[in-house]
Amino acid sequence: MERISFTTDIWSDPDRKPYMAVTAYWMERQPLQVSQTLQHRISLRADLIGFIHVPGSHTGEHLAEMFLYILDRLQIANKVSFILILLKIY
């Protein structure tokens, strides 16, 4: 596994408590024996790596802190080399 992509989503429950989910995506190469030839199958993998209550403001800075908190808990924050933040405003 060389590269991981992340998506995040934030929403509020019926009691208006905000939560953030973080999902990781990566390609996994698996050996596959076909006849007498070793080939590889590439599969897209995805896992929910974080689900956290997000109290306070929903500024970009605060949400980034929450995202980095999740990565830090998994001890992978130092492996992230690029973060692109896209905001969709309605």
NORFENUR-V573442 format. One record per backbone hydrogen bond with DSSP energy under -1.0 kcal/mol. CO is the residue of the C=O (numbers start at 1). NH is the residue of the N-H. E is the energy in kcal/mol with one decimal. If there is no record, write none. Layout:
{{CO & NH & E} {CO & NH & E}}
This chain:
{{5 & 25 & -2.8} {7 & 23 & -2.6} {9 & 21 & -2.7} {11 & 19 & -3.1} {13 & 16 & -2.6} {17 & 13 & -2.2} {18 & 54 & -2.6} {19 & 11 & -2.0} {20 & 52 & -2.5} {21 & 9 & -1.8} {22 & 49 & -2.4} {22 & 50 & -1.5} {23 & 7 & -2.1} {24 & 47 & -2.0} {25 & 5 & -2.7} {26 & 45 & -3.4} {28 & 43 & -2.7} {30 & 41 & -3.1} {32 & 39 & -3.3} {34 & 37 & -3.0} {37 & 34 & -3.0} {39 & 32 & -3.4} {41 & 30 & -3.0} {43 & 28 & -3.1} {45 & 26 & -2.0} {47 & 24 & -2.8} {50 & 22 & -2.5} {52 & 20 & -2.8} {59 & 63 & -2.5} {60 & 64 & -2.3} {61 & 65 & -2.0} {62 & 66 & -2.0} {63 & 67 & -2.4} {64 & 68 & -2.8} {65 & 69 & -2.0} {66 & 70 & -1.9} {67 & 71 & -2.1} {68 & 72 & -2.7} {69 & 73 & -2.3} {70 & 74 & -1.4} {71 & 76 & -2.6} {72 & 75 & -1.4} {76 & 79 & -1.7} {77 & 80 & -1.2}}
